[in-house]
Amino acid sequence: QTWIAAITCLIGVGVLELGGDGGFGVNDIGWGDVWSVLQAVGFGTSFFFTERMMVKEPTQALPITAMQCGMSALFAGAWAYLDGTGAFAGALSFGSPHGAWLLDESVKSSFTLPGLFFESSFKNIALAAAFTGFITTAGNRVGETIALGKLSSSEASVLLATEPLWAAVFANIIIGEELSLWDGAGGALIVIACVATAIEPAWLREKLQISYDQEN
């Protein structure tokens, strides 16, 4: 059942990501898609370990979340430092014209705190980064950690895979981005995957005519 839901969800996310007005753009797959898949693998692994920790220590949601956010901040800080100093010949800048920004006094004050919040051209970026850090990262991690004390990591992973569906919905509502037939198909597959995780296993095996030997 979990594998059915996971595969259905993966296909749904793929359709939602690659589908567009021009059809299913397999040729549009790029490094961004690869990093997104690796991100999903990372989150799934973290859910597995978080679930095990919450089973052992069900009252320690906040300390577990604090450690997770702390590690994220550590790696992000290390990346920012290496990018800002132009390490690895600027490879970590990914083509940005502002590589080695920590060494450039003309942009250093605007790219770091607190100047980031006072630079008018970066104010929206700073607010978006703050919202992402405090609300959609730290706040969400608290909720996810508490939920993993009640759900299995596989169920939580499928439910959280609805993220691109909600992104598409809010993009349509807030910035007027048009949804295509492919978006609808991908969203439907993700919803089906979520429903599949909630169905009683015995009922699902009966409908799919899957034999199950409980002794094995």
PyMOL commands that place a pseudoatom at each C-alpha (Angstrom):
pseudoatom trace, name=CA, resn=GLN, resi=1, chain=A, elem=C, hetatm=0, pos=[0.000, 0.000, 0.000]
pseudoatom trace, name=CA, resn=THR, resi=2, chain=A, elem=C, hetatm=0, pos=[2.786, 2.418, 0.906]
pseudoatom trace, name=CA, resn=TRP, resi=3, chain=A, elem=C, hetatm=0, pos=[4.657, 1.602, -2.307]
pseudoatom trace, name=CA, resn=ILE, resi=4, chain=A, elem=C, hetatm=0, pos=[1.493, 2.139, -4.384]
pseudoatom trace, name=CA, resn=ALA, resi=5, chain=A, elem=C, hetatm=0, pos=[0.951, 5.530, -2.748]
pseudoatom trace, name=CA, resn=ALA, resi=6, chain=A, elem=C, hetatm=0, pos=[4.616, 6.531, -3.104]
pseudoatom trace, name=CA, resn=ILE, resi=7, chain=A, elem=C, hetatm=0, pos=[4.835, 5.585, -6.797]
pseudoatom trace, name=CA, resn=THR, resi=8, chain=A, elem=C, hetatm=0, pos=[1.501, 7.271, -7.582]
pseudoatom trace, name=CA, resn=CYS, resi=9, chain=A, elem=C, hetatm=0, pos=[2.638, 10.394, -5.754]
pseudoatom trace, name=CA, resn=LEU, resi=10, chain=A, elem=C, hetatm=0, pos=[6.000, 10.433, -7.551]
pseudoatom trace, name=CA, resn=ILE, resi=11, chain=A, elem=C, hetatm=0, pos=[4.269, 10.205, -10.926]
pseudoatom trace, name=CA, resn=GLY, resi=12, chain=A, elem=C, hetatm=0, pos=[1.868, 12.972, -9.876]
pseudoatom trace, name=CA, resn=VAL, resi=13, chain=A, elem=C, hetatm=0, pos=[4.702, 15.268, -8.839]
pseudoatom trace, name=CA, resn=GLY, resi=14, chain=A, elem=C, hetatm=0, pos=[6.496, 14.536, -12.117]
pseudoatom trace, name=CA, resn=VAL, resi=15, chain=A, elem=C, hetatm=0, pos=[3.407, 15.366, -14.172]
pseudoatom trace, name=CA, resn=LEU, resi=16, chain=A, elem=C, hetatm=0, pos=[2.814, 18.541, -12.140]
pseudoatom trace, name=CA, resn=GLU, resi=17, chain=A, elem=C, hetatm=0, pos=[6.441, 19.603, -12.502]
pseudoatom trace, name=CA, resn=LEU, resi=18, chain=A, elem=C, hetatm=0, pos=[7.064, 18.752, -16.151]
pseudoatom trace, name=CA, resn=GLY, resi=19, chain=A, elem=C, hetatm=0, pos=[3.598, 19.274, -17.609]
pseudoatom trace, name=CA, resn=GLY, resi=20, chain=A, elem=C, hetatm=0, pos=[2.833, 22.607, -19.209]
pseudoatom trace, name=CA, resn=ASP, resi=21, chain=A, elem=C, hetatm=0, pos=[0.914, 24.285, -21.961]
pseudoatom trace, name=CA, resn=GLY, resi=22, chain=A, elem=C, hetatm=0, pos=[3.234, 22.722, -24.509]
pseudoatom trace, name=CA, resn=GLY, resi=23, chain=A, elem=C, hetatm=0, pos=[2.649, 19.196, -23.228]
pseudoatom trace, name=CA, resn=PHE, resi=24, chain=A, elem=C, hetatm=0, pos=[4.791, 16.881, -21.178]
pseudoatom trace, name=CA, resn=GLY, resi=25, chain=A, elem=C, hetatm=0, pos=[8.220, 18.508, -21.397]
pseudoatom trace, name=CA, resn=VAL, resi=26, chain=A, elem=C, hetatm=0, pos=[10.632, 15.656, -20.708]
pseudoatom trace, name=CA, resn=ASN, resi=27, chain=A, elem=C, hetatm=0, pos=[13.337, 17.634, -22.494]
pseudoatom trace, name=CA, resn=ASP, resi=28, chain=A, elem=C, hetatm=0, pos=[12.899, 20.414, -19.933]
pseudoatom trace, name=CA, resn=ILE, resi=29, chain=A, elem=C, hetatm=0, pos=[14.416, 18.292, -17.143]
pseudoatom trace, name=CA, resn=GLY, resi=30, chain=A, elem=C, hetatm=0, pos=[17.401, 20.126, -15.700]
pseudoatom trace, name=CA, resn=TRP, resi=31, chain=A, elem=C, hetatm=0, pos=[19.647, 20.295, -12.659]
pseudoatom trace, name=CA, resn=GLY, resi=32, chain=A, elem=C, hetatm=0, pos=[16.894, 22.015, -10.697]
pseudoatom trace, name=CA, resn=ASP, resi=33, chain=A, elem=C, hetatm=0, pos=[14.759, 18.887, -11.026]
pseudoatom trace, name=CA, resn=VAL, resi=34, chain=A, elem=C, hetatm=0, pos=[17.670, 16.685, -9.927]
pseudoatom trace, name=CA, resn=TRP, resi=35, chain=A, elem=C, hetatm=0, pos=[18.266, 18.830, -6.827]
pseudoatom trace, name=CA, resn=SER, resi=36, chain=A, elem=C, hetatm=0, pos=[14.524, 18.718, -6.073]
pseudoatom trace, name=CA, resn=VAL, resi=37, chain=A, elem=C, hetatm=0, pos=[14.514, 14.908, -6.153]
pseudoatom trace, name=CA, resn=LEU, resi=38, chain=A, elem=C, hetatm=0, pos=[17.584, 14.796, -3.899]
pseudoatom trace, name=CA, resn=GLN, resi=39, chain=A, elem=C, hetatm=0, pos=[15.816, 17.178, -1.535]
pseudoatom trace, name=CA, resn=ALA, resi=40, chain=A, elem=C, hetatm=0, pos=[12.869, 14.775, -1.373]
pseudoatom trace, name=CA, resn=VAL, resi=41, chain=A, elem=C, hetatm=0, pos=[15.228, 11.883, -0.595]
pseudoatom trace, name=CA, resn=GLY, resi=42, chain=A, elem=C, hetatm=0, pos=[16.806, 13.960, 2.162]
pseudoatom trace, name=CA, resn=PHE, resi=43, chain=A, elem=C, hetatm=0, pos=[13.465, 14.875, 3.683]
pseudoatom trace, name=CA, resn=GLY, resi=44, chain=A, elem=C, hetatm=0, pos=[12.284, 11.273, 3.541]
pseudoatom trace, name=CA, resn=THR, resi=45, chain=A, elem=C, hetatm=0, pos=[15.429, 10.132, 5.349]
pseudoatom trace, name=CA, resn=SER, resi=46, chain=A, elem=C, hetatm=0, pos=[15.003, 12.818, 8.004]
pseudoatom trace, name=CA, resn=PHE, resi=47, chain=A, elem=C, hetatm=0, pos=[11.367, 11.780, 8.524]
pseudoatom trace, name=CA, resn=PHE, resi=48, chain=A, elem=C, hetatm=0, pos=[12.495, 8.199, 9.092]
pseudoatom trace, name=CA, resn=PHE, resi=49, chain=A, elem=C, hetatm=0, pos=[15.000, 9.167, 11.783]
pseudoatom trace, name=CA, resn=THR, resi=50, chain=A, elem=C, hetatm=0, pos=[12.652, 11.757, 13.320]
pseudoatom trace, name=CA, resn=GLU, resi=51, chain=A, elem=C, hetatm=0, pos=[9.905, 9.145, 13.610]
pseudoatom trace, name=CA, resn=ARG, resi=52, chain=A, elem=C, hetatm=0, pos=[12.267, 6.796, 15.454]
pseudoatom trace, name=CA, resn=MET, resi=53, chain=A, elem=C, hetatm=0, pos=[13.365, 9.579, 17.819]
pseudoatom trace, name=CA, resn=MET, resi=54, chain=A, elem=C, hetatm=0, pos=[9.778, 10.633, 18.535]
pseudoatom trace, name=CA, resn=VAL, resi=55, chain=A, elem=C, hetatm=0, pos=[8.824, 7.043, 19.349]
pseudoatom trace, name=CA, resn=LYS, resi=56, chain=A, elem=C, hetatm=0, pos=[11.586, 6.928, 21.962]
pseudoatom trace, name=CA, resn=GLU, resi=57, chain=A, elem=C, hetatm=0, pos=[11.149, 10.523, 23.224]
pseudoatom trace, name=CA, resn=PRO, resi=58, chain=A, elem=C, hetatm=0, pos=[7.566, 11.661, 22.423]
pseudoatom trace, name=CA, resn=THR, resi=59, chain=A, elem=C, hetatm=0, pos=[7.875, 14.841, 24.530]
pseudoatom trace, name=CA, resn=GLN, resi=60, chain=A, elem=C, hetatm=0, pos=[11.059, 16.118, 22.877]
pseudoatom trace, name=CA, resn=ALA, resi=61, chain=A, elem=C, hetatm=0, pos=[9.592, 17.667, 19.705]
pseudoatom trace, name=CA, resn=LEU, resi=62, chain=A, elem=C, hetatm=0, pos=[11.086, 21.114, 20.317]
pseudoatom trace, name=CA, resn=PRO, resi=63, chain=A, elem=C, hetatm=0, pos=[14.663, 19.969, 21.088]
pseudoatom trace, name=CA, resn=ILE, resi=64, chain=A, elem=C, hetatm=0, pos=[14.610, 17.661, 18.046]
pseudoatom trace, name=CA, resn=THR, resi=65, chain=A, elem=C, hetatm=0, pos=[13.356, 20.503, 15.857]
pseudoatom trace, name=CA, resn=ALA, resi=66, chain=A, elem=C, hetatm=0, pos=[15.965, 22.900, 17.292]
pseudoatom trace, name=CA, resn=MET, resi=67, chain=A, elem=C, hetatm=0, pos=[18.747, 20.468, 16.393]
pseudoatom trace, name=CA, resn=GLN, resi=68, chain=A, elem=C, hetatm=0, pos=[17.409, 20.053, 12.853]
pseudoatom trace, name=CA, resn=CYS, resi=69, chain=A, elem=C, hetatm=0, pos=[17.152, 23.821, 12.317]
pseudoatom trace, name=CA, resn=GLY, resi=70, chain=A, elem=C, hetatm=0, pos=[20.584, 24.305, 13.862]
pseudoatom trace, name=CA, resn=MET, resi=71, chain=A, elem=C, hetatm=0, pos=[22.169, 21.848, 11.440]
pseudoatom trace, name=CA, resn=SER, resi=72, chain=A, elem=C, hetatm=0, pos=[20.394, 23.523, 8.511]
pseudoatom trace, name=CA, resn=ALA, resi=73, chain=A, elem=C, hetatm=0, pos=[21.751, 26.895, 9.660]
pseudoatom trace, name=CA, resn=LEU, resi=74, chain=A, elem=C, hetatm=0, pos=[25.252, 25.449, 10.015]
pseudoatom trace, name=CA, resn=PHE, resi=75, chain=A, elem=C, hetatm=0, pos=[25.341, 24.048, 6.488]
pseudoatom trace, name=CA, resn=ALA, resi=76, chain=A, elem=C, hetatm=0, pos=[23.707, 27.183, 5.042]
pseudoatom trace, name=CA, resn=GLY, resi=77, chain=A, elem=C, hetatm=0, pos=[26.264, 29.347, 6.830]
pseudoatom trace, name=CA, resn=ALA, resi=78, chain=A, elem=C, hetatm=0, pos=[29.149, 27.261, 5.538]
pseudoatom trace, name=CA, resn=TRP, resi=79, chain=A, elem=C, hetatm=0, pos=[27.766, 27.441, 1.982]
pseudoatom trace, name=CA, resn=ALA, resi=80, chain=A, elem=C, hetatm=0, pos=[27.287, 31.233, 2.274]
pseudoatom trace, name=CA, resn=TYR, resi=81, chain=A, elem=C, hetatm=0, pos=[30.850, 31.689, 3.510]
pseudoatom trace, name=CA, resn=LEU, resi=82, chain=A, elem=C, hetatm=0, pos=[32.359, 29.566, 0.735]
pseudoatom trace, name=CA, resn=ASP, resi=83, chain=A, elem=C, hetatm=0, pos=[30.190, 31.290, -1.864]
pseudoatom trace, name=CA, resn=GLY, resi=84, chain=A, elem=C, hetatm=0, pos=[30.984, 34.725, -0.433]
pseudoatom trace, name=CA, resn=THR, resi=85, chain=A, elem=C, hetatm=0, pos=[34.722, 34.122, -0.539]
pseudoatom trace, name=CA, resn=GLY, resi=86, chain=A, elem=C, hetatm=0, pos=[34.692, 32.671, -4.061]
pseudoatom trace, name=CA, resn=ALA, resi=87, chain=A, elem=C, hetatm=0, pos=[35.789, 29.183, -3.009]
pseudoatom trace, name=CA, resn=PHE, resi=88, chain=A, elem=C, hetatm=0, pos=[36.076, 26.430, -5.649]
pseudoatom trace, name=CA, resn=ALA, resi=89, chain=A, elem=C, hetatm=0, pos=[36.515, 29.060, -8.377]
pseudoatom trace, name=CA, resn=GLY, resi=90, chain=A, elem=C, hetatm=0, pos=[33.017, 30.383, -7.760]
pseudoatom trace, name=CA, resn=ALA, resi=91, chain=A, elem=C, hetatm=0, pos=[31.342, 27.036, -8.452]
pseudoatom trace, name=CA, resn=LEU, resi=92, chain=A, elem=C, hetatm=0, pos=[28.932, 27.503, -5.521]
pseudoatom trace, name=CA, resn=SER, resi=93, chain=A, elem=C, hetatm=0, pos=[27.609, 30.739, -7.043]
pseudoatom trace, name=CA, resn=PHE, resi=94, chain=A, elem=C, hetatm=0, pos=[25.961, 28.790, -9.911]
pseudoatom trace, name=CA, resn=GLY, resi=95, chain=A, elem=C, hetatm=0, pos=[26.531, 31.563, -12.430]
pseudoatom trace, name=CA, resn=SER, resi=96, chain=A, elem=C, hetatm=0, pos=[25.575, 34.477, -10.167]
pseudoatom trace, name=CA, resn=PRO, resi=97, chain=A, elem=C, hetatm=0, pos=[27.308, 37.762, -11.058]
pseudoatom trace, name=CA, resn=HIS, resi=98, chain=A, elem=C, hetatm=0, pos=[27.840, 38.399, -7.350]
pseudoatom trace, name=CA, resn=GLY, resi=99, chain=A, elem=C, hetatm=0, pos=[30.333, 35.637, -6.585]
pseudoatom trace, name=CA, resn=ALA, resi=100, chain=A, elem=C, hetatm=0, pos=[32.800, 36.362, -3.767]
pseudoatom trace, name=CA, resn=TRP, resi=101, chain=A, elem=C, hetatm=0, pos=[30.395, 38.995, -2.407]
pseudoatom trace, name=CA, resn=LEU, resi=102, chain=A, elem=C, hetatm=0, pos=[32.010, 38.933, 1.039]
pseudoatom trace, name=CA, resn=LEU, resi=103, chain=A, elem=C, hetatm=0, pos=[35.170, 40.346, -0.549]
pseudoatom trace, name=CA, resn=ASP, resi=104, chain=A, elem=C, hetatm=0, pos=[33.318, 43.092, -2.416]
pseudoatom trace, name=CA, resn=GLU, resi=105, chain=A, elem=C, hetatm=0, pos=[32.794, 46.064, -0.087]
pseudoatom trace, name=CA, resn=SER, resi=106, chain=A, elem=C, hetatm=0, pos=[30.258, 47.618, -2.475]
pseudoatom trace, name=CA, resn=VAL, resi=107, chain=A, elem=C, hetatm=0, pos=[27.732, 44.797, -1.927]
pseudoatom trace, name=CA, resn=LYS, resi=108, chain=A, elem=C, hetatm=0, pos=[28.894, 43.172, 1.313]
pseudoatom trace, name=CA, resn=SER, resi=109, chain=A, elem=C, hetatm=0, pos=[26.830, 45.418, 3.604]
pseudoatom trace, name=CA, resn=SER, resi=110, chain=A, elem=C, hetatm=0, pos=[23.686, 44.891, 1.500]
pseudoatom trace, name=CA, resn=PHE, resi=111, chain=A, elem=C, hetatm=0, pos=[24.051, 41.112, 1.307]
pseudoatom trace, name=CA, resn=THR, resi=112, chain=A, elem=C, hetatm=0, pos=[24.511, 40.588, 5.062]
pseudoatom trace, name=CA, resn=LEU, resi=113, chain=A, elem=C, hetatm=0, pos=[22.434, 41.369, 8.158]
pseudoatom trace, name=CA, resn=PRO, resi=114, chain=A, elem=C, hetatm=0, pos=[21.163, 43.837, 9.122]
pseudoatom trace, name=CA, resn=GLY, resi=115, chain=A, elem=C, hetatm=0, pos=[21.829, 45.699, 5.858]
pseudoatom trace, name=CA, resn=LEU, resi=116, chain=A, elem=C, hetatm=0, pos=[19.745, 43.217, 3.871]
pseudoatom trace, name=CA, resn=PHE, resi=117, chain=A, elem=C, hetatm=0, pos=[16.585, 44.514, 5.553]
pseudoatom trace, name=CA, resn=PHE, resi=118, chain=A, elem=C, hetatm=0, pos=[17.443, 48.175, 4.957]
pseudoatom trace, name=CA, resn=GLU, resi=119, chain=A, elem=C, hetatm=0, pos=[18.419, 47.954, 1.292]
pseudoatom trace, name=CA, resn=SER, resi=120, chain=A, elem=C, hetatm=0, pos=[15.245, 48.987, -0.568]
pseudoatom trace, name=CA, resn=SER, resi=121, chain=A, elem=C, hetatm=0, pos=[15.942, 46.786, -3.589]
pseudoatom trace, name=CA, resn=PHE, resi=122, chain=A, elem=C, hetatm=0, pos=[16.364, 43.684, -1.378]
pseudoatom trace, name=CA, resn=LYS, resi=123, chain=A, elem=C, hetatm=0, pos=[13.629, 44.363, 1.185]
pseudoatom trace, name=CA, resn=ASN, resi=124, chain=A, elem=C, hetatm=0, pos=[11.117, 41.929, -0.360]
pseudoatom trace, name=CA, resn=ILE, resi=125, chain=A, elem=C, hetatm=0, pos=[13.821, 39.272, -0.655]
pseudoatom trace, name=CA, resn=ALA, resi=126, chain=A, elem=C, hetatm=0, pos=[14.751, 39.776, 3.002]
pseudoatom trace, name=CA, resn=LEU, resi=127, chain=A, elem=C, hetatm=0, pos=[11.124, 39.496, 4.118]
pseudoatom trace, name=CA, resn=ALA, resi=128, chain=A, elem=C, hetatm=0, pos=[10.648, 36.362, 1.994]
pseudoatom trace, name=CA, resn=ALA, resi=129, chain=A, elem=C, hetatm=0, pos=[13.802, 34.833, 3.498]
pseudoatom trace, name=CA, resn=ALA, resi=130, chain=A, elem=C, hetatm=0, pos=[12.630, 35.675, 7.037]
pseudoatom trace, name=CA, resn=PHE, resi=131, chain=A, elem=C, hetatm=0, pos=[9.200, 34.169, 6.352]
pseudoatom trace, name=CA, resn=THR, resi=132, chain=A, elem=C, hetatm=0, pos=[10.824, 31.054, 4.910]
pseudoatom trace, name=CA, resn=GLY, resi=133, chain=A, elem=C, hetatm=0, pos=[13.171, 30.692, 7.865]
pseudoatom trace, name=CA, resn=PHE, resi=134, chain=A, elem=C, hetatm=0, pos=[10.794, 31.330, 10.738]
pseudoatom trace, name=CA, resn=ILE, resi=135, chain=A, elem=C, hetatm=0, pos=[7.453, 30.121, 9.372]
pseudoatom trace, name=CA, resn=THR, resi=136, chain=A, elem=C, hetatm=0, pos=[7.906, 27.572, 6.600]
pseudoatom trace, name=CA, resn=THR, resi=137, chain=A, elem=C, hetatm=0, pos=[11.101, 26.078, 8.038]
pseudoatom trace, name=CA, resn=ALA, resi=138, chain=A, elem=C, hetatm=0, pos=[11.199, 26.345, 11.846]
pseudoatom trace, name=CA, resn=GLY, resi=139, chain=A, elem=C, hetatm=0, pos=[7.420, 26.508, 12.332]
pseudoatom trace, name=CA, resn=ASN, resi=140, chain=A, elem=C, hetatm=0, pos=[6.737, 23.711, 9.869]
pseudoatom trace, name=CA, resn=ARG, resi=141, chain=A, elem=C, hetatm=0, pos=[9.453, 21.524, 11.357]
pseudoatom trace, name=CA, resn=VAL, resi=142, chain=A, elem=C, hetatm=0, pos=[7.812, 21.749, 14.773]
pseudoatom trace, name=CA, resn=GLY, resi=143, chain=A, elem=C, hetatm=0, pos=[4.497, 20.616, 13.286]
pseudoatom trace, name=CA, resn=GLU, resi=144, chain=A, elem=C, hetatm=0, pos=[6.134, 17.866, 11.250]
pseudoatom trace, name=CA, resn=THR, resi=145, chain=A, elem=C, hetatm=0, pos=[8.094, 16.544, 14.224]
pseudoatom trace, name=CA, resn=ILE, resi=146, chain=A, elem=C, hetatm=0, pos=[4.951, 16.404, 16.383]
pseudoatom trace, name=CA, resn=ALA, resi=147, chain=A, elem=C, hetatm=0, pos=[3.064, 14.712, 13.535]
pseudoatom trace, name=CA, resn=LEU, resi=148, chain=A, elem=C, hetatm=0, pos=[5.799, 12.093, 13.147]
pseudoatom trace, name=CA, resn=GLY, resi=149, chain=A, elem=C, hetatm=0, pos=[5.068, 11.061, 16.724]
pseudoatom trace, name=CA, resn=LYS, resi=150, chain=A, elem=C, hetatm=0, pos=[1.618, 10.020, 15.526]
pseudoatom trace, name=CA, resn=LEU, resi=151, chain=A, elem=C, hetatm=0, pos=[2.160, 9.035, 11.873]
pseudoatom trace, name=CA, resn=SER, resi=152, chain=A, elem=C, hetatm=0, pos=[4.664, 6.761, 10.192]
pseudoatom trace, name=CA, resn=SER, resi=153, chain=A, elem=C, hetatm=0, pos=[7.407, 8.412, 8.153]
pseudoatom trace, name=CA, resn=SER, resi=154, chain=A, elem=C, hetatm=0, pos=[6.051, 6.832, 4.944]
pseudoatom trace, name=CA, resn=GLU, resi=155, chain=A, elem=C, hetatm=0, pos=[2.565, 8.276, 5.510]
pseudoatom trace, name=CA, resn=ALA, resi=156, chain=A, elem=C, hetatm=0, pos=[3.968, 11.702, 6.374]
pseudoatom trace, name=CA, resn=SER, resi=157, chain=A, elem=C, hetatm=0, pos=[6.202, 11.705, 3.274]
pseudoatom trace, name=CA, resn=VAL, resi=158, chain=A, elem=C, hetatm=0, pos=[3.248, 11.047, 0.966]
pseudoatom trace, name=CA, resn=LEU, resi=159, chain=A, elem=C, hetatm=0, pos=[1.149, 13.744, 2.638]
pseudoatom trace, name=CA, resn=LEU, resi=160, chain=A, elem=C, hetatm=0, pos=[3.973, 16.298, 2.430]
pseudoatom trace, name=CA, resn=ALA, resi=161, chain=A, elem=C, hetatm=0, pos=[4.401, 15.480, -1.252]
pseudoatom trace, name=CA, resn=THR, resi=162, chain=A, elem=C, hetatm=0, pos=[1.272, 17.602, -1.795]
pseudoatom trace, name=CA, resn=GLU, resi=163, chain=A, elem=C, hetatm=0, pos=[3.589, 20.628, -1.488]
pseudoatom trace, name=CA, resn=PRO, resi=164, chain=A, elem=C, hetatm=0, pos=[3.862, 21.218, -5.278]
pseudoatom trace, name=CA, resn=LEU, resi=165, chain=A, elem=C, hetatm=0, pos=[0.073, 20.921, -5.547]
pseudoatom trace, name=CA, resn=TRP, resi=166, chain=A, elem=C, hetatm=0, pos=[-0.431, 23.666, -2.961]
pseudoatom trace, name=CA, resn=ALA, resi=167, chain=A, elem=C, hetatm=0, pos=[2.306, 25.728, -4.617]
pseudoatom trace, name=CA, resn=ALA, resi=168, chain=A, elem=C, hetatm=0, pos=[0.413, 25.540, -7.915]
pseudoatom trace, name=CA, resn=VAL, resi=169, chain=A, elem=C, hetatm=0, pos=[-2.892, 26.443, -6.244]
pseudoatom trace, name=CA, resn=PHE, resi=170, chain=A, elem=C, hetatm=0, pos=[-1.478, 29.477, -4.419]
pseudoatom trace, name=CA, resn=ALA, resi=171, chain=A, elem=C, hetatm=0, pos=[0.425, 30.574, -7.532]
pseudoatom trace, name=CA, resn=ASN, resi=172, chain=A, elem=C, hetatm=0, pos=[-2.902, 30.619, -9.342]
pseudoatom trace, name=CA, resn=ILE, resi=173, chain=A, elem=C, hetatm=0, pos=[-4.651, 32.543, -6.537]
pseudoatom trace, name=CA, resn=ILE, resi=174, chain=A, elem=C, hetatm=0, pos=[-1.924, 35.065, -5.659]
pseudoatom trace, name=CA, resn=ILE, resi=175, chain=A, elem=C, hetatm=0, pos=[-0.075, 35.796, -8.900]
pseudoatom trace, name=CA, resn=GLY, resi=176, chain=A, elem=C, hetatm=0, pos=[-2.655, 34.588, -11.409]
pseudoatom trace, name=CA, resn=GLU, resi=177, chain=A, elem=C, hetatm=0, pos=[-0.586, 31.755, -12.885]
pseudoatom trace, name=CA, resn=GLU, resi=178, chain=A, elem=C, hetatm=0, pos=[-2.765, 29.655, -15.171]
pseudoatom trace, name=CA, resn=LEU, resi=179, chain=A, elem=C, hetatm=0, pos=[-3.199, 25.962, -14.398]
pseudoatom trace, name=CA, resn=SER, resi=180, chain=A, elem=C, hetatm=0, pos=[-3.080, 23.539, -17.303]
pseudoatom trace, name=CA, resn=LEU, resi=181, chain=A, elem=C, hetatm=0, pos=[-4.648, 20.128, -17.810]
pseudoatom trace, name=CA, resn=TRP, resi=182, chain=A, elem=C, hetatm=0, pos=[-1.308, 18.571, -16.843]
pseudoatom trace, name=CA, resn=ASP, resi=183, chain=A, elem=C, hetatm=0, pos=[-1.406, 20.440, -13.528]
pseudoatom trace, name=CA, resn=GLY, resi=184, chain=A, elem=C, hetatm=0, pos=[-4.866, 19.029, -12.850]
pseudoatom trace, name=CA, resn=ALA, resi=185, chain=A, elem=C, hetatm=0, pos=[-3.760, 15.502, -13.731]
pseudoatom trace, name=CA, resn=GLY, resi=186, chain=A, elem=C, hetatm=0, pos=[-0.671, 15.717, -11.530]
pseudoatom trace, name=CA, resn=GLY, resi=187, chain=A, elem=C, hetatm=0, pos=[-2.681, 17.140, -8.637]
pseudoatom trace, name=CA, resn=ALA, resi=188, chain=A, elem=C, hetatm=0, pos=[-5.277, 14.385, -8.979]
pseudoatom trace, name=CA, resn=LEU, resi=189, chain=A, elem=C, hetatm=0, pos=[-2.582, 11.697, -8.785]
pseudoatom trace, name=CA, resn=ILE, resi=190, chain=A, elem=C, hetatm=0, pos=[-1.129, 13.296, -5.636]
pseudoatom trace, name=CA, resn=VAL, resi=191, chain=A, elem=C, hetatm=0, pos=[-4.581, 13.381, -4.005]
pseudoatom trace, name=CA, resn=ILE, resi=192, chain=A, elem=C, hetatm=0, pos=[-5.133, 9.729, -4.961]
pseudoatom trace, name=CA, resn=ALA, resi=193, chain=A, elem=C, hetatm=0, pos=[-1.804, 8.849, -3.345]
pseudoatom trace, name=CA, resn=CYS, resi=194, chain=A, elem=C, hetatm=0, pos=[-2.826, 10.610, -0.124]
pseudoatom trace, name=CA, resn=VAL, resi=195, chain=A, elem=C, hetatm=0, pos=[-6.168, 8.798, -0.093]
pseudoatom trace, name=CA, resn=ALA, resi=196, chain=A, elem=C, hetatm=0, pos=[-4.377, 5.482, -0.676]
pseudoatom trace, name=CA, resn=THR, resi=197, chain=A, elem=C, hetatm=0, pos=[-2.389, 5.927, 2.551]
pseudoatom trace, name=CA, resn=ALA, resi=198, chain=A, elem=C, hetatm=0, pos=[-5.629, 6.376, 4.524]
pseudoatom trace, name=CA, resn=ILE, resi=199, chain=A, elem=C, hetatm=0, pos=[-7.435, 3.335, 3.114]
pseudoatom trace, name=CA, resn=GLU, resi=200, chain=A, elem=C, hetatm=0, pos=[-7.645, 0.228, 5.253]
pseudoatom trace, name=CA, resn=PRO, resi=201, chain=A, elem=C, hetatm=0, pos=[-4.999, -2.230, 3.972]
pseudoatom trace, name=CA, resn=ALA, resi=202, chain=A, elem=C, hetatm=0, pos=[-7.413, -5.179, 4.061]
pseudoatom trace, name=CA, resn=TRP, resi=203, chain=A, elem=C, hetatm=0, pos=[-9.957, -3.332, 1.880]
pseudoatom trace, name=CA, resn=LEU, resi=204, chain=A, elem=C, hetatm=0, pos=[-7.258, -2.296, -0.605]
pseudoatom trace, name=CA, resn=ARG, resi=205, chain=A, elem=C, hetatm=0, pos=[-5.861, -5.843, -0.873]
pseudoatom trace, name=CA, resn=GLU, resi=206, chain=A, elem=C, hetatm=0, pos=[-9.362, -7.153, -1.497]
pseudoatom trace, name=CA, resn=LYS, resi=207, chain=A, elem=C, hetatm=0, pos=[-10.070, -4.644, -4.285]
pseudoatom trace, name=CA, resn=LEU, resi=208, chain=A, elem=C, hetatm=0, pos=[-6.685, -5.236, -5.940]
pseudoatom trace, name=CA, resn=GLN, resi=209, chain=A, elem=C, hetatm=0, pos=[-6.920, -8.995, -5.356]
pseudoatom trace, name=CA, resn=ILE, resi=210, chain=A, elem=C, hetatm=0, pos=[-3.572, -9.097, -3.571]
pseudoatom trace, name=CA, resn=SER, resi=211, chain=A, elem=C, hetatm=0, pos=[-2.933, -12.206, -1.485]
pseudoatom trace, name=CA, resn=TYR, resi=212, chain=A, elem=C, hetatm=0, pos=[-1.332, -11.701, 1.908]
pseudoatom trace, name=CA, resn=ASP, resi=213, chain=A, elem=C, hetatm=0, pos=[0.234, -14.381, 4.061]
pseudoatom trace, name=CA, resn=GLN, resi=214, chain=A, elem=C, hetatm=0, pos=[0.342, -12.975, 7.605]
pseudoatom trace, name=CA, resn=GLU, resi=215, chain=A, elem=C, hetatm=0, pos=[2.735, -15.676, 8.815]
pseudoatom trace, name=CA, resn=ASN, resi=216, chain=A, elem=C, hetatm=0, pos=[5.390, -14.486, 6.328]
for i in range(1, 216): cmd.bond("trace and resi %d" % i, "trace and resi %d" % (i + 1))
show_as sticks, trace
zoom trace
